[in-house]
Every structure is written in C-alpha cells, then in structure tokens.
Amino acid sequence: MTRNFTHRLATRDKTPLLVGIVGPSSSGKTFSALRLATGFQRVNPGAIFVIDTEAGRALQYADEFKFEHVPFGAPFGPLDYLDVIKYCVAEGATNIVIDSMSHEHEGPGGVLEIQAAEFVRLGPKLQGLSWNKPKSEHRRLINTILQFNCNFIFCFRAKEKLNWDIKPPKPLGFMAIGGGEWMFEMTTQCLLLPQSNGVPAWTSTMDGEKETIKRPKQFLGVLGEPTQLSEDIGEAMAKWAAGSSGTPQKTATELLVEYAACSEPSEFRRLENIRKVSWTAIAPSDKAKVKAAGELAAKRIEDAAKALEPVPPVNDEAFEETTTAEAS
C-alpha cells in the first residue's frame, strides 16, 4: 500500500511542553511542578489537572494552588496511565502534572511486574521476549501523549545508582526511576538534589546525573543561574512553546489531504490546532468528514505504537534499574 506524504516550508509552530522533574524525597518535586504548571496556565488558559499516585500528597498544596485532583491507584501499567491521561484531557485539562511517573516502571502492575509475569509465562529460554509486551505498551503510552495539545510535567522519583561494570563500582549519582526512554521526549528535564528546595542542578561531575539533566539552548536564559522553579519560569517557557508563527486557517479539502498523510504525533497536534482555528469557516456538510479524518489519523498513529518492537537485549538499560539498594 502506497503511503501519502505532504511537505511545507518549516515554521516554528506551537508545541506542548513536556517537562521532567527528577528528584529524591523532599527535594521539592510536587511544589515545583505546581509552580511551573501555574506559569504555563498564564499562557495556556484552562484547568491544571494533577494525577496523584502519592496517596494525596498534592493535596497538601491545595491552599496555595488551584488545580483539579485525580487520585490514581494501582495497577500502574502504561495503559492505566494512558486511561487516566485521556480522562483528564476529555475533562478539559490543558496542563497535566503526573506525580509520580515512576510508578509506571516499578509500581504494582507496572512495567517490571508486567515483564516478570511474561517471563513466567514464556519461560527462561524466551527471557528476551518477556520485554515485548511492557515495552510495546510503554511506547504506546509515550506516542499517544505526544498527540495531545496539552502541557505535561512528569515527576520522577530518583535513586543514587552505581555502575557495576566497573571494579570497584562507580557512583553515578541520582537518576530517575523509569526515566530512560522518557528523556528523548522531554522538552527539558530538571534534577533536584536532596534538600534543594526546588532549585535544579544544571551541572554535575556524576555521569548518571549528566544524563539526567536536559537544558536545551532555547531555555538557557530562562533556566540560567540556579534558582527556584517558579511561575515566572513556567510562563516564559510557555511563551517560547507558543511558537513564532501564527496558526493558519485551512479549507476542509486541505485538512482532508493533510490528515490522510499524517502519521506522526507532532504533525497531528499541528493539524488539530489548525482545525480548531478553521472550524467556524468549514461548511457544516464538511465538518463530519474533517472530524472523521482526524480520528482516523489519531487511530493510525496509535495503532502504529501498538506494534511489537524488535526483541530487546536481555539487559535493557531503559527498563532494568540497577540501584545501590537492589544490587546489595
């Protein structure tokens, strides 16, 4: 079957922010996430939703911030996270805080437990295959998140880790639990060290911490000298994410052609923004066609994410977490 493609002159379009906040207990993750989200909201009006896996910890800040609270208990599989995120988006969320994302990896029903169940089902000889299901579901979660026109802040628990391939083991510093593959998708990622009070560390001598920190060029001014993550920082980041080009209007025919060629999450988000600003000018007789074309594109992208990936190595660093506690 021949695929459809389109092309256009490159422009810096509006894009959602995906921000990771990594830190151990009492480093300021939840408070910092709410401050950033409040700043995002100044540019992207709409509700802040907090998906709370931490036994209601976010409610401690209900007097200081206005947000919708979504209690989220086990099981914590990737598709369970996807269900609760879809719920928030359907309820009008424009800024979503997930506290914590680490449960998807090591929590009850999470990636490690899915892999363990698959290992039992398949047997030791097919150990590598036991990663197919959790990795496929994990990738489907990420790919679907990338389709939403919504800002996300992901809080990750952190542990001190060691490189056990070196004798004696070499300390790597604090690294996110379950954050391996997420790093590729993050707009930026902040490392909060113990008792940092929400002030990110942007440099480190530890190899693992260097890999955890992500501060792209466009945020060097906003995230320059070490300072507390704040509403003003969130607002500045959201203003950059608004893009440098306006959202154009398109006809129903143009949208139908572009939806038919759409196979990638960021392009789908762009088309959804265009559809929103073009909607009132589209004839009522064409609206159903355009809506159906958008739904078909979304399903095509989601179905592609469901496809099983190649068999991963037995020691997959993105999923198998080696920590001081686990290795001792």
SERO-4910 file (N, C-alpha, C, O; in steps of 0.05 Angstrom, whole numbers):
BEGIN
 pado doro    nc1    nc2    nc3   cac1   cac2   cac3    cc1    cc2    cc3    oc1    oc2    oc3
  Met    A     17    -24      0      0      0      0     18     25      0     36     27     17
  Thr    A     13     44    -18     28     68    -21     20     88      1     -4     93      4
  Arg    A     39     99     15     34    118     36     31    146     24     43    152      3
  Asn    A     16    164     37     13    191     29     33    209     45     38    204     68
  Phe    A     44    229     31     61    248     45     55    276     35     44    280     14
  Thr    A     62    296     52     60    324     44     85    338     53    102    326     67
  His    A     89    363     44    112    379     53    103    408     55     83    416     42
  Arg    A    118    424     71    112    452     74    137    466     83    156    454     92
  Leu    A    138    493     80    160    508     90    161    506    120    140    510    133
  Ala    A    184    500    131    186    497    160    180    523    175    190    544    168
  Thr    A    164    520    196    159    542    214    160    532    243    156    508    248
  Arg    A    166    550    262    166    541    290    138    544    301    129    566    310
  Asp    A    123    522    301     95    522    309     92    519    339    111    513    353
  Lys    A     68    524    348     61    519    376     66    490    383     58    472    367
  Thr    A     78    485    406     83    458    414     78    455    444     84    473    459
  Pro    A     68    432    453     65    428    482     92    426    495    112    418    483
  Leu    A     93    432    520    117    428    537    115    402    551     95    395    563
  Leu    A    137    386    550    139    362    565    164    365    583    186    365    574
  Val    A    158    369    609    180    375    628    182    353    649    162    345    661
  Gly    A    206    344    652    212    324    673    224    337    697    242    354    695
  Ile    A    215    329    721    227    338    746    235    313    761    218    297    770
  Val    A    261    310    765    273    285    777    285    293    804    300    312    806
  Gly    A    278    277    824    290    283    850    282    262    871    261    249    869
  Pro    A    298    260    892    291    242    914    270    256    932    261    278    926
  Ser    A    262    242    953    242    253    971    252    279    983    276    282    989
  Ser    A    234    298    987    239    324   1000    257    342    983    270    360    994
  Ser    A    258    338    957    273    356    940    256    378    928    267    398    917
  Gly    A    230    376    931    212    397    921    198    392    895    190    410    881
  Lys    A    195    366    887    184    359    861    155    369    858    149    383    839
  Thr    A    138    362    877    109    368    874    104    398    874     90    408    857
  Phe    A    116    412    893    112    441    895    123    455    870    110    473    859
  Ser    A    146    446    860    158    458    836    141    453    812    137    471    795
  Ala    A    129    429    810    112    422    787     87    440    787     79    449    766
  Leu    A     76    445    810     52    462    812     59    491    805     42    505    793
  Arg    A     82    500    813     90    527    806     94    530    775     84    550    764
  Leu    A    107    511    763    111    512    734     84    511    720     79    526    701
  Ala    A     67    492    728     41    489    715     24    515    717     10    522    698
  Thr    A     26    528    740     12    554    743     23    575    723      7    591    713
  Gly    A     49    574    719     60    592    699     52    585    671     46    603    655
  Phe    A     51    559    665     41    550    638     12    561    634      5    570    612
  Gln    A     -4    560    655    -32    567    653    -36    596    646    -56    603    634
  Arg    A    -17    614    653    -19    642    645    -19    645    615    -31    664    605
  Val    A     -6    627    601     -4    628    572    -25    610    559    -35    615    537
  Asn    A    -30    587    572    -49    567    562    -72    565    581    -72    547    598
  Pro    A    -92    583    580   -114    582    600   -128    555    599   -131    543    578
  Gly    A   -138    548    622   -152    522    624   -143    509    650   -126    519    664
  Ala    A   -155    486    655   -151    473    681   -124    460    683   -113    449    664
  Ile    A   -113    461    708    -90    444    715   -100    419    728   -116    421    747
  Phe    A    -93    396    718   -100    370    730    -75    357    742    -55    356    729
  Val    A    -78    347    766    -56    333    779    -64    304    782    -83    297    797
  Ile    A    -50    286    769    -53    257    772    -35    248    794    -11    249    792
  Asp    A    -47    239    816    -33    235    841    -31    206    848    -51    193    855
  Thr    A     -7    194    846     -2    167    854      9    165    883     14    144    893
  Glu    A     13    189    895     28    191    920     10    194    945     16    209    963
  Ala    A    -13    180    944    -31    179    968    -40    207    976    -41    213   1000
  Gly    A    -46    224    956    -57    250    962    -37    271    969    -45    292    981
  Arg    A    -12    267    964      8    287    972      4    314    960      8    334    973
  Ala    A     -6    315    935    -10    341    922    -31    358    937    -30    382    935
  Leu    A    -49    345    952    -70    360    966    -58    377    988    -72    396    998
  Gln    A    -34    372    996    -21    389   1016    -18    418   1006    -14    436   1022
  Tyr    A    -19    422    980    -15    448    968    -41    460    957    -40    479    941
  Ala    A    -64    449    965    -89    458    954    -96    486    963   -112    500    949
  Asp    A    -85    496    985    -90    524    993    -73    544    978    -79    568    978
  Glu    A    -52    534    965    -34    552    951    -37    553    920    -30    572    907
  Phe    A    -49    532    910    -52    530    881    -80    520    874    -92    505    890
  Lys    A    -91    528    851   -117    519    842   -113    497    821   -101    502    800
  Phe    A   -122    473    827   -119    451    808   -140    430    814   -152    428    835
  Glu    A   -145    413    793   -163    390    795   -146    366    804   -125    361    793
  His    A   -155    352    825   -140    330    836   -152    303    826   -176    299    829
  Val    A   -135    286    815   -144    260    805   -129    238    820   -106    232    814
  Pro    A   -141    225    841   -128    203    854   -124    180    835   -143    172    820
  Phe    A   -101    168    835    -94    147    816    -79    125    831    -56    128    838
  Gly    A    -93    102    836    -81     80    850    -74     57    831    -79     58    807
  Ala    A    -62     36    842    -54     12    827    -78     -1    813   -101      1    823
  Pro    A    -74    -14    791    -48    -20    778    -37      4    762    -53     21    753
  Phe    A    -11      4    759      3     27    747     15     20    720     37     30    713
  Gly    A      2      2    704     13     -4    678     12     19    659     -3     38    664
  Pro    A     27     19    638     27     41    618     -1     47    608     -7     71    604
  Leu    A    -17     27    603    -44     32    592    -63     43    613    -82     56    607
  Asp    A    -57     38    639    -72     50    660    -66     80    661    -84     97    665
  Tyr    A    -40     87    659    -33    115    657    -46    128    633    -56    151    635
  Leu    A    -47    114    611    -59    126    587    -89    131    591    -99    151    583
  Asp    A   -102    113    605   -131    117    611   -136    142    628   -154    157    622
  Val    A   -120    146    649   -124    169    666   -117    195    652   -129    216    657
  Ile    A    -97    194    635    -89    218    620   -112    225    600   -119    249    598
  Lys    A   -123    205    587   -145    210    568   -169    222    583   -183    239    572
  Tyr    A   -173    212    607   -195    223    624   -191    253    629   -209    269    626
  Cys    A   -167    260    636   -161    289    642   -164    306    618   -176    328    619
  Val    A   -155    297    595   -157    312    570   -187    316    563   -195    337    555
  Ala    A   -202    294    566   -231    296    559   -245    315    578   -266    327    570
  Glu    A   -235    318    603   -248    336    622   -238    365    620   -246    382    635
  Gly    A   -221    371    600   -213    398    594   -186    406    604   -179    430    604
  Ala    A   -169    387    612   -142    394    621   -125    406    599   -125    396    576
  Thr    A   -111    428    604    -92    439    586    -63    437    597    -44    439    582
  Asn    A    -61    431    623    -36    428    636    -39    405    656    -55    406    674
  Ile    A    -22    384    652    -25    360    669      1    355    683     23    354    671
  Val    A     -1    351    710     21    343    726     17    313    734     -4    306    743
  Ile    A     37    297    729     36    269    737     56    264    759     81    267    755
  Asp    A     46    258    783     63    256    807     55    230    822     38    231    839
  Ser    A     69    208    816     94    206    802     92    188    778     75    171    776
  Met    A    111    192    759    112    176    735    128    150    741    126    131    725
  Ser    A    143    149    762    160    126    768    144    101    774    154     79    770
  His    A    119    104    783    102     81    788     97     65    763     93     40    765
  Glu    A     97     78    740     93     63    715    115     42    711    111     22    698
  His    A    139     48    722    161     29    720    162      8    742    162    -16    736
  Glu    A    162     17    767    167     -2    789    143     -6    807    145    -21    827
  Gly    A    120      7    802     97      4    819     82    -21    813     87    -35    794
  Pro    A     62    -28    830     45    -51    826     31    -50    799     17    -31    793
  Gly    A     35    -71    783     23    -72    757     39    -57    736     30    -55    713
  Gly    A     62    -46    743     78    -30    725     95    -47    706     92    -72    705
  Val    A    114    -34    693    130    -47    672    145    -71    683    146    -92    670
  Leu    A    158    -68    706    174    -91    717    156   -115    724    164   -137    719
  Glu    A    132   -110    734    114   -132    741    103   -145    716     98   -169    715
  Ile    A     97   -129    695     88   -140    670    109   -158    658    103   -180    649
  Gln    A    134   -149    659    156   -165    648    160   -191    664    164   -212    653
  Ala    A    157   -189    691    160   -213    707    139   -233    701    144   -257    700
  Ala    A    114   -224    697     92   -242    691     97   -255    663     91   -279    660
  Glu    A    107   -240    645    113   -250    618    136   -271    619    135   -291    605
  Phe    A    155   -265    637    177   -284    640    167   -311    650    176   -332    641
  Val    A    149   -310    669    138   -335    680    122   -349    658    123   -374    656
  Arg    A    107   -334    643     90   -346    622    107   -358    600    100   -380    589
  Leu    A    128   -345    592    144   -354    569    167   -373    576    174   -390    560
  Gly    A    177   -371    601    199   -389    609    226   -376    605    229   -358    589
  Pro    A    247   -386    618    274   -375    617    286   -374    589    301   -355    583
  Lys    A    279   -393    572    291   -394    546    283   -370    528    296   -363    509
  Leu    A    260   -358    535    250   -336    520    250   -310    536    232   -293    534
  Gln    A    270   -308    553    272   -285    571    271   -258    556    257   -240    565
  Gly    A    285   -256    533    285   -231    518    257   -224    509    250   -200    509
  Leu    A    241   -244    501    214   -238    491    196   -227    513    176   -215    507
  Ser    A    203   -232    538    186   -223    560    185   -193    562    167   -182    576
  Trp    A    203   -179    548    202   -149    548    184   -138    527    178   -114    527
  Asn    A    175   -155    508    160   -144    486    134   -130    495    128   -108    486
  Lys    A    118   -143    512     93   -131    520     97   -105    536     84    -85    528
  Pro    A    113   -105    557    116    -80    571    128    -57    554    120    -34    557
  Lys    A    147    -64    537    159    -43    520    139    -32    500    138     -8    495
  Ser    A    123    -50    489    103    -42    469     83    -23    482     76     -3    471
  Glu    A     73    -31    506     53    -14    520     66     12    529     52     33    528
  His    A     91     12    537    104     36    546    107     55    522    103     79    525
  Arg    A    115     45    499    118     61    475     91     72    466     89     95    456
  Arg    A     70     56    469     43     66    461     35     89    479     23    108    470
  Leu    A     41     88    505     35    110    524     49    135    515     37    156    513
  Ile    A     75    133    509     90    157    502     80    168    475     75    192    474
  Asn    A     76    152    455     67    161    429     40    175    431     35    194    417
  Thr    A     22    164    447     -4    176    450     -3    203    464    -17    222    457
  Ile    A     14    205    485     18    230    499     27    252    479     18    275    481
  Leu    A     44    244    461     55    264    442     33    275    423     38    295    409
  Gln    A     10    262    421    -11    272    404    -28    294    417    -41    309    403
  Phe    A    -27    297    444    -44    315    458    -34    343    457    -10    348    461
  Asn    A    -52    363    452    -45    391    454    -47    400    483    -65    415    490
  Cys    A    -29    390    499    -31    393    528     -2    394    539     15    378    531
  Asn    A      3    411    558     29    412    571     30    390    593     10    386    607
  Phe    A     53    377    596     56    356    616     81    362    633    101    371    624
  Ile    A     78    357    659    100    357    677    101    329    690     82    321    704
  Phe    A    123    315    687    126    288    697    145    289    721    169    296    718
  Cys    A    136    281    744    153    279    768    164    250    769    148    231    769
  Phe    A    190    248    771    203    221    774    217    220    801    232    238    808
  Arg    A    213    198    815    230    193    838    258    187    829    262    178    806
  Ala    A    278    192    846    306    188    839    320    171    860    313    173    884
  Lys    A    339    155    851    356    140    869    385    144    861    391    150    838
  Glu    A    402    140    881    431    140    875    438    113    863    430     92    873
  Lys    A    452    114    840    459     89    826    489     85    823    504    104    826
  Leu    A    496     60    817    524     53    814    527     39    787    509     25    777
  Asn    A    551     43    775    558     27    752    573      3    761    596      4    770
  Trp    A    560    -20    759    571    -45    770    589    -59    749    600    -80    755
  Asp    A    592    -47    726    611    -59    706    640    -51    712    658    -62    699
  Ile    A    643    -33    731    670    -24    738    676    -34    767    659    -34    784
  Lys    A    701    -42    771    710    -52    797    731    -32    808    751    -28    796
  Pro    A    725    -20    832    700    -22    847    678     -6    833    684     10    816
  Pro    A    653    -12    840    631      2    827    634     32    829    642     43    849
  Lys    A    627     45    807    630     74    805    603     88    810    583     81    798
  Pro    A    602    107    829    577    121    834    568    138    809    585    151    797
  Leu    A    543    137    803    532    152    780    516    176    789    509    193    773
  Gly    A    510    177    815    493    199    825    464    193    824    456    170    821
  Phe    A    447    213    826    418    210    826    408    208    798    414    224    781
  Met    A    391    187    793    379    183    767    350    176    770    342    165    791
  Ala    A    334    182    750    305    177    751    299    147    751    312    132    737
  Ile    A    279    140    766    269    113    766    249    110    742    228    123    742
  Gly    A    257     95    723    239     91    700    240    114    679    222    116    663
  Gly    A    261    130    680    261    154    663    277    151    637    279    170    622
  Gly    A    288    127    632    306    123    610    295    133    583    306    151    571
  Glu    A    274    121    573    264    128    547    249    154    547    247    167    526
  Trp    A    238    163    569    224    188    570    242    211    563    233    231    552
  Met    A    268    209    570    287    231    566    287    241    537    290    265    533
  Phe    A    284    223    518    284    231    490    261    250    483    264    266    465
  Glu    A    239    248    497    215    264    490    213    290    506    197    307    498
  Met    A    229    293    527    227    316    544    236    342    530    256    342    516
  Thr    A    221    363    534    230    390    525    253    398    542    273    409    532
  Thr    A    251    394    568    273    398    586    269    380    610    247    371    615
  Gln    A    290    374    625    288    358    649    306    369    670    330    374    666
  Cys    A    294    372    694    308    385    717    315    364    737    300    345    743
  Leu    A    339    366    749    348    348    770    348    364    796    362    384    799
  Leu    A    332    355    815    331    367    842    346    348    861    338    325    865
  Leu    A    367    358    873    382    342    892    370    343    920    353    360    924
  Pro    A    378    326    938    366    326    965    366    354    978    387    368    978
  Gln    A    343    361    990    341    387   1004    347    411    986    356    431    996
  Ser    A    342    409    961    349    431    942    327    452    942    331    474    931
  Asn    A    304    446    954    282    466    956    274    477    929    268    500    925
  Gly    A    273    458    909    263    466    883    283    480    865    275    492    845
  Val    A    308    480    873    329    493    856    343    472    840    358    455    852
  Pro    A    340    471    814    353    450    798    383    452    797    394    474    798
  Ala    A    396    429    795    425    428    789    428    425    759    419    406    747
  Trp    A    442    444    747    445    443    717    473    433    709    478    430    685
  Thr    A    490    428    728    516    416    722    522    395    743    512    396    766
  Ser    A    539    375    736    546    354    755    571    341    745    577    341    721
  Thr    A    587    330    763    610    314    755    603    284    753    620    268    745
  Met    A    578    277    761    570    248    761    558    241    734    541    255    723
  Asp    A    567    219    722    558    212    695    528    208    693    515    216    674
  Gly    A    517    195    713    488    190    713    472    216    715    451    218    702
  Glu    A    481    234    731    467    260    734    470    276    709    451    291    701
  Lys    A    492    275    695    495    289    669    475    279    649    463    294    634
  Glu    A    469    253    649    450    241    631    421    248    639    403    248    622
  Thr    A    417    255    664    390    262    674    382    290    668    359    296    664
  Ile    A    402    308    666    397    337    662    393    342    632    409    333    615
  Lys    A    373    358    626    368    366    598    359    395    598    337    402    607
  Arg    A    377    412    588    371    441    587    378    451    559    401    458    553
  Pro    A    358    451    541    364    459    513    370    488    510    366    505    528
  Lys    A    381    495    487    391    522    481    370    543    486    376    564    497
  Gln    A    345    538    478    324    558    479    317    566    508    305    587    513
  Phe    A    325    550    528    319    556    555    343    564    572    341    566    596
  Leu    A    366    569    559    390    576    574    386    602    589    396    606    611
  Gly    A    371    621    577    366    646    590    346    644    613    349    656    634
  Val    A    325    628    608    304    624    628    314    607    651    308    613    674
  Leu    A    330    586    645    340    568    665    370    571    667    385    552    664
  Gly    A    378    596    672    407    602    673    419    596    700    425    573    707
  Glu    A    422    617    716    434    613    743    415    596    760    391    598    757
  Pro    A    426    580    778    409    563    795    389    580    811    397    598    826
  Thr    A    364    575    807    343    590    821    319    571    823    316    553    808
  Gln    A    301    577    842    277    560    846    260    560    821    256    581    808
  Leu    A    250    537    814    230    535    793    205    551    802    196    548    824
  Ser    A    194    567    784    174    586    792    153    590    771    155    580    749
  Glu    A    132    604    778    111    611    759    121    628    736    113    624    713
  Asp    A    139    646    742    150    663    721    167    647    701    166    652    677
  Ile    A    182    627    711    197    610    693    178    593    676    182    590    652
  Gly    A    157    583    688    137    568    673    124    585    651    120    576    629
  Glu    A    118    610    658    106    628    638    125    633    615    117    632    591
  Ala    A    150    638    621    170    643    600    173    619    582    176    622    557
  Met    A    173    595    593    175    571    577    151    568    559    154    560    535
  Ala    A    128    573    570    103    571    554    102    591    531     91    585    510
  Lys    A    113    615    536    113    635    514    131    625    491    124    629    468
  Trp    A    153    613    498    170    602    476    155    580    462    156    579    437
  Ala    A    141    563    477    127    540    465    104    549    447     94    533    431
  Ala    A     94    574    451     73    584    434     81    587    405     63    590    388
  Gly    A    107    586    399    116    587    372    121    615    362    113    634    375
  Ser    A    133    617    339    139    643    326    121    648    302    124    669    290
  Ser    A    104    629    296     86    633    273     57    629    282     52    613    300
  Gly    A     39    644    270     11    640    277      0    614    265     12    603    248
  Thr    A    -23    606    276    -36    582    265    -53    590    241    -72    606    244
  Pro    A    -47    579    217    -62    587    194    -90    574    192    -95    554    205
  Gln    A   -107    586    177   -133    573    171   -130    556    145   -115    564    127
  Lys    A   -144    534    144   -143    517    120   -172    509    113   -190    510    130
  Thr    A   -175    502     88   -201    492     79   -205    463     87   -186    450     95
  Ala    A   -230    454     85   -236    426     91   -220    408     73   -209    387     81
  Thr    A   -218    415     47   -203    398     28   -174    396     36   -162    375     35
  Glu    A   -162    419     44   -133    418     52   -129    401     77   -110    386     79
  Leu    A   -147    404     96   -145    388    120   -148    358    114   -134    342    126
  Leu    A   -166    351     97   -170    323     90   -145    311     78   -138    288     84
  Val    A   -132    326     61   -107    317     48    -85    313     69    -71    293     69
  Glu    A    -82    333     87    -61    331    106    -66    310    128    -47    297    137
  Tyr    A    -91    307    136    -97    285    155    -91    258    143    -81    240    156
  Ala    A    -97    255    117    -92    229    103    -62    222    103    -55    199    102
  Ala    A    -45    243    103    -16    238    102     -4    238    130     20    232    133
  Cys    A    -19    244    150     -8    247    178     -2    220    190    -20    203    192
  Ser    A     22    217    199     30    191    212     48    196    236     61    177    246
  Glu    A     49    221    246     69    228    267     55    246    287     41    265    279
  Pro    A     60    242    313     45    257    333     47    287    332     27    301    336
  Ser    A     71    298    327     73    327    327     58    340    304     47    361    306
  Glu    A     58    326    281     42    335    258     12    334    264     -3    351    255
  Phe    A      4    313    278    -24    311    285    -32    334    304    -54    345    300
  Arg    A    -15    341    323    -21    364    341    -24    389    324    -43    405    329
  Arg    A     -6    393    305     -8    417    289    -34    419    273    -47    440    272
  Leu    A    -42    396    262    -67    395    247    -92    400    265   -111    413    257
  Glu    A    -90    390    289   -112    395    308   -115    424    315   -137    435    318
  Asn    A    -92    438    318    -92    467    323   -104    482    299   -120    500    302
  Ile    A    -97    473    274   -107    486    250   -137    481    248   -153    499    241
  Arg    A   -146    457    254   -174    450    253   -190    468    272   -212    477    266
  Lys    A   -179    473    295   -192    489    316   -197    518    306   -219    528    309
  Val    A   -177    530    293   -180    558    284   -196    559    258   -206    581    251
  Ser    A   -197    537    244   -211    537    218   -240    528    220   -256    530    201
  Trp    A   -248    518    243   -274    504    246   -298    521    238   -316    511    225
  Thr    A   -299    546    247   -323    562    241   -326    568    211   -348    573    202
  Ala    A   -304    567    196   -306    573    168   -311    548    151   -315    550    126
  Ile    A   -311    525    163   -316    500    148   -346    495    146   -360    498    166
  Ala    A   -355    488    122   -383    484    118   -393    461    135   -379    441    139
  Pro    A   -418    463    146   -429    441    163   -428    414    149   -424    394    162
  Ser    A   -432    413    123   -432    388    109   -404    375    108   -402    351    103
  Asp    A   -382    391    112   -355    380    111   -344    374    139   -324    360    142
  Lys    A   -357    385    160   -345    382    187   -343    352    195   -324    344    207
  Ala    A   -363    336    189   -363    308    196   -339    294    182   -327    276    194
  Lys    A   -334    301    157   -312    289    142   -285    296    154   -268    279    157
  Val    A   -282    321    161   -257    330    173   -253    317    200   -231    308    207
  Lys    A   -274    316    216   -272    303    242   -264    274    240   -247    264    255
  Ala    A   -277    260    221   -271    232    217   -243    227    207   -230    208    215
  Ala    A   -233    246    190   -205    244    180   -186    247    203   -165    233    204
  Gly    A   -192    265    222   -175    269    245   -174    245    263   -153    237    273
  Glu    A   -198    233    267   -200    209    284   -185    186    272   -172    170    286
  Leu    A   -186    184    245   -172    162    231   -142    166    233   -127    146    237
  Ala    A   -132    191    231   -104    196    234    -94    189    262    -73    177    266
  Ala    A   -110    197    283   -103    190    310   -101    160    315    -83    150    328
  Lys    A   -121    146    303   -121    117    306    -97    104    292    -85     85    302
  Arg    A    -90    115    269    -67    104    254    -41    107    270    -25     89    270
  Ile    A    -38    130    283    -14    135    298    -14    117    323      7    105    330
  Glu    A    -37    114    336    -38     97    360    -34     68    353    -20     54    368
  Asp    A    -45     59    331    -42     31    322    -13     25    316     -3      3    322
  Ala    A      1     45    305     30     41    299     46     37    324     65     22    325
  Ala    A     37     51    345     51     49    371     46     22    385     61     14    402
  Lys    A     24      9    377     18    -17    389     35    -40    378     38    -61    391
  Ala    A     46    -35    354     62    -57    341     85    -65    359     99    -48    371
  Leu    A     90    -91    361    112   -101    377    138    -92    366    143    -92    342
  Glu    A    156    -84    384    183    -75    376    200   -100    373    193   -122    382
  Pro    A    224    -97    360    243   -119    359    250   -129    387    248   -113    406
  Val    A    257   -154    389    264   -165    415    287   -150    427    308   -148    415
  Pro    A    283   -138    451    304   -122    463    326   -140    475    321   -164    480
  Pro    A    350   -129    481    370   -144    494    361   -152    522    342   -140    533
  Val    A    372   -173    533    365   -182    559    369   -161    580    352   -157    598
  Asn    A    391   -146    579    397   -125    597    390    -98    585    408    -84    575
  Asp    A    365    -91    585    356    -67    572    358    -44    592    344    -43    612
  Glu    A    377    -25    588    382     -4    607    359     14    612    356     27    633
  Ala    A    341     17    591    319     35    594    298     25    613    281     41    623
  Phe    A    299     -1    619    278    -12    636    289    -26    661    275    -26    682
  Glu    A    313    -37    660    323    -52    683    339    -33    700    361    -25    693
  Glu    A    329    -26    723    341     -6    741    360    -19    760    351    -36    777
  Thr    A    386    -13    760    405    -23    779    411     -2    799    423     19    792
  Thr    A    403     -5    823    408     15    844    425      3    866    428    -22    868
  Thr    A    435     20    883    451     11    905    436     -9    922    447    -30    930
  Ala    A    411     -3    928    395    -20    945    389    -46    932    390    -67    945
  Glu    A    382    -46    906    375    -71    892    399    -89    888    396   -113    888
  Ala    A    422    -77    885    446    -93    878    459   -104    903    476   -123    902
  Ser    A    453    -93    926    466   -102    951    452   -125    963    460   -135    984
***
